[in-house]
C-alpha cells in the first residue's frame, strides 16, 4: 500500500513557494488570498478518486491570479460559480494553459494550471463570499473528477474544515474527516510516507509514536490507532529513490525556452518562438522582436530586443524546481524591471 500524502505535501510546498511571489507584487492593502483543496469527495456527485490537487489564488484589485497543481492528467477544467459546496454553477474561466512538473508521465508527476482573469465587481463579491470553485475533468470522470471550493484565506476562517483556524493551521489541506492535532495536521501529514526515513522500519516507528500521541490526546480511539498502525506496517513507505545519474558522455544540448509561453503576474504575456523571435503583450501593449537566452545553471537571463526600437528589456529567469541533470522543467520565477511573476508552459 503506497500512501499519497507525501505527494500532496510536495504540491502544497511548491504552491506556497510560488504564491509567495504573488504577495510580493501586491501590497498588503491590495492583495486578497484564497486557497482551494481539490478532491473527488467534493465532486457532485462525490467519487473515490485517489488524485489530489491544491490551488492558491490572489486578487489584486479586480485582477485574479490562479495557480493549481494536481497529479491528475490534463483533460480539462476551469473556474465555476456562483455555487455553494454541493451545487453546480456556470463556467467562469476555462483552463487552456498548462505545464508539467517532472517526473511525467511517470507516477508522482504533476500538472500545473496558471494564469489570470479580470473580474467584474459582482464577481469579486461572489469570490469573497466563497461561491466559486475549481473543477478538473478526466476521461474517467468527464463531468469532473476533482473539485474544490475557493476559500478566502482569512485568519479566523477554516478552509479545510478541520476545526483549526487558518492562522493556526500548519497543514491547510487536510483530507475531510481526518483527525488532526492542535496545529491542524493529520498523522499522515506529520509522518509522510516517503519522508527523510532511513528505511521502512524508521517510518513505522515514527508513525506508531505519532499515532500513540493522537490516542493519548483523545483525537482517535484505540481501534483507530491500531488500524492505522497496521496500515503503516503493511505499507511500502521508504526513502525515495535516488535521482537519475547524470549523462557522462558528450554534454547534452541546453534546454530551450522556444515554444514556451510566460505568464507574468503583472499581466504580461511573452511567447518565445522557435525561430528566435518573440511576441508579447507588456503593459497592455503588443510587442514583437527577437530574444536571446543565456542559461547559466539555476540563474538564467533572457534579453528581449523589440522591433520598434524601444529600450531592450532584460528578464532574469531563476529555476526553482530542477529535475535530472541538465533538464529543467517545473516552476520558474521571472523578474522584470523589479516586478516578479511565475509562468506556466504551453507547448
C-alpha positions in Angstrom: 0.0 0.0 0.0 1.5 3.3 -1.1 0.2 6.4 0.5 -0.3 9.6 -1.3 0.1 12.1 1.5 3.7 12.8 0.6 2.8 13.8 -3.0 0.1 16.1 -1.7 2.6 17.7 0.8 5.0 18.3 -2.1 2.2 20.0 -4.1 1.4 22.3 -1.2 5.1 23.2 -0.6 5.7 24.2 -4.2 2.4 26.0 -4.2 3.2 28.1 -1.2 6.6 28.9 -2.8 5.1 30.2 -6.0 2.3 32.1 -4.3 4.7 34.0 -2.1 5.6 35.8 -5.4 2.0 37.0 -5.7 2.2 38.6 -2.3 5.4 40.3 -3.3 3.8 42.0 -6.3 0.8 43.3 -4.4 0.7 45.4 -1.3 -0.9 44.0 1.9 -3.8 46.5 1.4 -4.5 45.4 -2.1 -4.0 41.6 -2.1 -6.6 39.1 -1.0 -5.5 35.5 -0.9 -7.6 32.4 -1.5 -7.0 28.7 -1.3 -8.7 25.5 -2.5 -8.2 21.8 -2.0 -9.3 19.5 -4.9 -10.6 16.1 -4.1 -13.1 13.6 -5.6 -15.0 13.7 -2.3 -16.0 17.3 -3.1 -17.5 16.5 -6.5 -21.2 16.5 -7.3 -21.8 13.6 -7.0 -18.7 12.5 -4.9 -16.3 9.9 -6.3 -13.5 7.8 -4.8 -10.6 9.3 -7.0 -7.2 8.9 -5.3 -6.0 12.0 -7.2 -5.5 15.3 -5.3 -4.9 18.9 -6.1 -4.2 22.2 -4.4 -4.7 25.8 -5.6 -4.0 29.3 -4.5 -5.4 32.5 -5.9 -4.6 36.1 -5.2 -6.9 39.0 -6.0 -5.2 42.4 -6.6 -7.9 44.9 -7.3 -10.1 43.1 -9.9 -7.2 41.0 -11.3 -7.3 37.4 -10.1 -4.2 35.2 -10.4 -4.7 31.5 -10.1 -2.2 28.6 -9.7 -3.3 25.0 -9.4 -1.2 21.8 -9.1 -2.6 18.3 -9.4 -1.5 14.7 -10.1 -4.5 14.3 -12.4 -3.7 14.2 -16.2 -4.7 17.3 -18.3 -8.2 16.6 -19.6 -9.6 20.0 -18.8 -11.1 22.1 -16.1 -11.8 25.6 -15.0 -13.3 28.0 -12.5 -17.0 27.9 -11.9 -19.6 29.9 -10.0 -21.6 31.2 -8.3 -22.4 28.0 -6.4 -22.0 26.8 -2.9 -20.5 23.4 -2.0 -22.6 20.6 -3.3 -24.2 22.8 -6.0 -23.2 23.3 -9.7 -22.5 26.7 -11.2 -21.8 28.0 -14.7 -18.3 28.2 -16.2 -16.4 31.4 -15.4 -13.0 30.5 -17.0 -11.8 27.5 -19.0 -8.3 26.4 -18.2 -6.4 26.5 -21.5 -2.7 26.8 -20.5 -0.9 24.1 -18.5 2.6 22.7 -17.9 4.1 19.6 -16.4 6.2 19.1 -13.3 8.6 16.2 -13.7 8.6 13.2 -13.5 5.8 13.0 -16.0 4.0 10.9 -17.2 5.6 8.6 -14.6 4.0 8.3 -11.2 4.5 11.4 -9.0 4.4 14.0 -11.7 2.0 16.9 -11.6 0.1 19.2 -13.9 0.1 22.9 -13.4 -2.6 25.3 -14.4 -1.9 29.0 -14.1 -3.0 32.4 -15.4 -5.1 35.4 -14.5 -8.6 36.7 -15.0 -10.1 40.2 -14.9 -13.2 40.2 -12.7 -16.3 42.4 -12.5 -17.3 43.9 -9.2 -20.1 41.4 -8.9 -17.7 38.5 -9.5 -15.4 39.9 -6.8 -18.3 39.8 -4.4 -19.1 36.2 -5.3 -15.5 35.2 -4.9 -15.2 36.8 -1.4 -18.5 35.0 -0.5 -16.9 31.6 -1.2 -19.2 30.9 -4.1 -16.6 30.0 -6.7 -15.0 26.6 -7.2 -12.4 24.8 -9.4 -13.4 21.7 -11.2 -11.0 19.3 -13.1 -12.2 16.7 -15.5 -10.8 13.4 -16.8 -11.6 10.7 -19.2 -12.9 8.6 -16.3 -15.0 11.5 -14.9 -15.9 13.8 -17.9 -18.1 15.9 -15.7 -15.5 16.3 -13.0 -13.0 14.2 -11.1 -11.6 16.8 -8.7 -13.4 19.8 -7.2 -12.5 22.4 -4.6 -14.4 25.4 -3.3 -12.3 28.6 -3.4 -12.0 29.8 0.2 -10.9 33.3 1.4 -7.8 32.9 3.5 -8.9 35.0 6.4 -7.1 34.4 9.8 -10.2 33.2 11.6 -11.5 31.0 8.7 -11.1 27.3 8.3 -10.6 26.5 4.7 -10.0 22.7 5.1 -12.9 22.3 7.7 -10.7 20.6 10.3 -11.7 22.7 13.2 -8.4 24.6 13.3 -8.5 28.3 12.2 -6.3 29.2 9.2 -3.9 31.4 11.4 -3.0 28.3 13.5 -3.3 25.6 10.8 0.1 24.4 9.7 -1.4 21.8 7.3 -4.1 23.7 5.4 -5.1 20.8 3.1 -6.2 18.1 5.4 -8.4 15.4 4.0 -12.1 15.7 5.1 -12.9 13.7 8.2 -9.2 13.2 9.2 -8.2 13.5 12.8 -5.8 16.4 13.3 -3.8 17.8 16.3 -3.7 21.3 17.6 -1.7 22.5 14.6 -4.3 21.2 12.1 -2.0 18.3 10.9 -3.0 14.7 10.5 -0.8 11.7 11.2 0.0 11.2 7.5 1.0 14.9 7.2 3.2 14.8 10.2 4.7 11.4 9.1 4.8 11.5 5.3 5.2 8.2 3.5 8.5 8.9 1.7 9.9 11.4 4.2 13.5 11.5 5.3 13.5 8.0 6.7 16.5 5.6 6.7 14.2 2.7 5.9 10.7 1.3 6.4 11.4 0.4 10.0 12.1 4.0 10.9 9.0 5.2 9.2 6.8 2.7 11.1 8.4 3.8 14.4 7.7 7.5 13.8 4.2 6.7 12.7 3.5 4.5 15.7 4.7 7.2 18.1 2.6 9.9 16.5 -0.5 7.6 16.4 0.1 6.9 20.1 0.2 10.7 20.8 -3.1 11.2 19.0 -4.7 8.4 21.0 -3.5 9.8 24.3 -4.8 13.3 23.3 -8.2 11.7 22.6 -8.1 12.5 18.9 -8.5 8.9 17.8 -9.8 5.8 19.7 -7.8 2.6 20.4 -9.3 0.7 17.4 -8.4 3.6 15.1 -4.9 3.8 16.5 -4.3 0.0 16.0 -5.8 0.0 12.5 -3.7 3.0 11.3 -0.5 1.4 12.8 -1.2 -1.9 11.0 -1.7 0.0 7.7 1.7 1.7 8.2 3.4 -1.6 9.0 1.9 -3.1 5.8 2.8 -0.1 3.6 5.8 0.1 1.3 6.8 3.6 2.7 10.5 4.0 2.5 13.1 6.6 1.3 12.5 8.0 -2.2 14.8 6.5 -5.0 18.0 8.4 -5.8 18.0 11.0 -8.6 18.9 9.7 -12.1 22.6 9.5 -12.9 23.9 12.4 -15.0 24.9 11.8 -18.6 28.6 11.1 -18.7 29.3 11.4 -22.4 29.1 14.4 -24.6 27.1 17.1 -22.8 23.5 17.3 -23.9 22.3 20.5 -25.6 21.0 23.0 -23.1 17.2 23.1 -22.6 15.4 25.6 -24.7 12.6 28.1 -23.9 11.4 28.0 -27.6 7.7 27.3 -27.8 7.1 28.3 -24.2 4.7 31.0 -23.0 5.5 33.1 -20.0 2.5 34.4 -18.0 3.8 37.3 -15.9 2.0 38.2 -12.7 1.7 41.9 -13.7 -0.5 40.9 -16.7 2.3 40.5 -19.3 2.5 37.5 -21.7 5.6 36.5 -23.6 5.8 33.7 -26.1 9.2 32.6 -27.4 9.0 31.3 -30.9 11.2 28.6 -32.4 12.9 31.0 -34.9 14.4 33.2 -32.2 11.6 35.8 -32.3 9.0 36.5 -29.7 5.6 38.1 -29.4 4.4 39.7 -26.2 1.8 41.9 -24.5 3.5 44.0 -21.9 1.7 46.7 -20.0 -1.2 46.2 -22.3 0.8 46.9 -25.5 1.5 44.3 -28.2 5.2 43.8 -29.0 7.3 41.7 -31.2 11.1 41.3 -31.6 14.0 38.9 -31.1 15.1 37.2 -27.8 18.4 36.0 -26.6 18.6 33.4 -23.8 21.7 32.7 -21.7 21.4 29.6 -19.5 23.8 29.8 -16.6 22.8 27.0 -14.2 19.9 28.0 -11.9 20.2 31.7 -12.8 19.4 32.4 -16.4 19.0 35.5 -18.5 16.5 36.5 -21.2 17.0 39.6 -23.3 14.2 41.0 -25.4 15.1 43.2 -28.3 11.8 44.8 -29.6 11.3 45.5 -33.3 10.0 49.0 -32.6 13.4 50.3 -31.3 12.2 50.7 -27.7 14.6 50.0 -24.9 15.8 46.5 -24.5 14.1 44.5 -21.8 16.1 42.1 -19.6 14.5 39.4 -17.6 16.1 37.1 -15.1 14.9 33.6 -15.1 15.5 31.7 -11.8 14.9 27.9 -11.9 13.3 26.8 -8.6 12.4 23.3 -9.5 15.1 21.3 -11.3 14.8 17.6 -12.2 17.6 15.4 -13.6 20.9 16.7 -14.8 20.5 19.4 -17.5 16.8 19.0 -17.8 14.8 22.0 -16.5 11.1 21.6 -16.1 8.9 22.9 -13.5 8.3 26.1 -11.6 10.3 29.2 -12.6 10.4 32.8 -11.4 10.6 35.8 -13.7 11.8 39.2 -12.6 11.3 42.1 -15.0 12.2 45.7 -14.1 11.6 44.9 -10.4 8.3 43.1 -10.9 8.0 39.3 -10.3 5.9 36.6 -11.7 5.7 32.9 -12.4 4.9 31.3 -15.7 3.3 28.1 -16.8 4.4 26.4 -20.0 2.2 25.8 -23.1 3.5 23.6 -25.9 
